[in-house]
Amino acid sequence: MQVSLFTKSNNGIFNAHYTNERIFQAHIGISPKQYLKIVRFQNAIFIKQNSKAITLTDLAYEAGYYDQSHFIKEIKDLAGKTPKKLFESEEIISHLFY
């Protein structure tokens, strides 16, 4: 199967961005943005489990979040808990990802 990186829209402008997103979603099953959210989440869990003394603010920046509110929102979206509640629980969840 040959896939073109460029598609021509009705107005004649070539657009590779949306085509690549569609190809990614077709093969992976989720959008690139959602995939990156999951990767950041996994990274945060990995860092926290290997650096128990790290603060949640430092963890947010180390894991690639823009700021603490971005960190809290994405963790709540993916885990259903705030980062504080997630990381103070004794559940080991990183084995689900690695």
C-alpha positions in Angstrom: 0.0 0.0 0.0 1.4 3.4 -1.0 0.5 6.3 1.2 1.0 9.9 0.1 2.2 12.4 2.7 0.4 15.2 0.9 -3.2 15.5 0.0 -4.8 18.2 -2.1 -7.8 19.9 -0.6 -10.6 21.5 -2.5 -8.9 24.9 -2.5 -5.7 23.4 -4.0 -3.6 23.7 -0.8 -1.5 20.6 0.1 -1.9 19.4 3.7 0.2 16.7 5.1 -0.6 17.4 8.8 -4.2 16.0 8.7 -3.2 13.1 6.5 -0.5 12.1 8.9 -2.9 12.3 11.8 -5.4 10.1 10.0 -2.7 7.6 9.2 -1.5 7.6 12.8 -5.0 7.1 14.2 -5.8 4.4 11.7 -2.7 2.4 12.7 -2.5 3.2 16.4 -6.2 3.6 17.2 -5.9 7.0 19.0 -4.9 10.5 18.0 -1.2 11.6 18.2 -2.3 14.1 20.9 -3.9 11.4 23.0 -0.9 9.1 22.5 1.4 11.9 23.9 -0.8 12.3 26.9 -0.4 8.6 27.7 3.4 8.8 27.2 3.7 11.8 29.5 1.5 9.9 32.1 3.7 6.8 31.9 6.8 9.0 32.2 5.5 10.6 35.3 4.7 7.3 36.9 8.2 5.9 36.0 9.9 9.0 37.4 7.9 9.0 40.6 8.5 5.4 41.3 12.3 5.8 40.7 12.5 9.1 42.6 10.4 8.8 45.7 11.5 12.2 47.2 10.7 14.3 44.1 8.0 16.9 44.6 4.9 16.9 42.5 5.8 20.2 41.0 9.3 19.0 40.0 7.7 15.8 38.7 5.3 17.7 36.5 8.2 19.6 34.8 10.5 16.6 34.6 7.7 14.5 33.0 7.1 17.1 30.3 4.0 18.9 31.5 3.8 22.7 30.7 2.8 23.6 34.3 1.3 22.2 37.4 -2.3 22.8 36.3 -1.6 20.9 33.0 -0.1 18.1 35.1 -3.1 17.9 37.5 -5.7 18.0 34.7 -4.1 15.2 32.5 -3.5 12.9 35.5 -7.1 13.3 36.6 -8.3 12.7 33.0 -6.3 9.5 32.7 -6.2 8.1 36.3 -9.4 9.5 37.7 -7.4 10.8 40.7 -5.4 13.9 41.5 -1.6 13.4 41.3 -1.4 13.6 45.1 -4.0 10.9 45.7 -2.6 8.7 42.9 1.0 8.8 44.1 0.2 8.5 47.9 -1.7 5.3 47.3 0.3 2.1 47.5 -0.9 0.8 44.2 1.8 -0.1 41.8 0.6 0.8 38.3 3.7 1.2 36.3 3.9 -2.5 35.5 0.9 -2.0 33.3 2.9 0.3 31.0 6.4 -1.2 30.9 
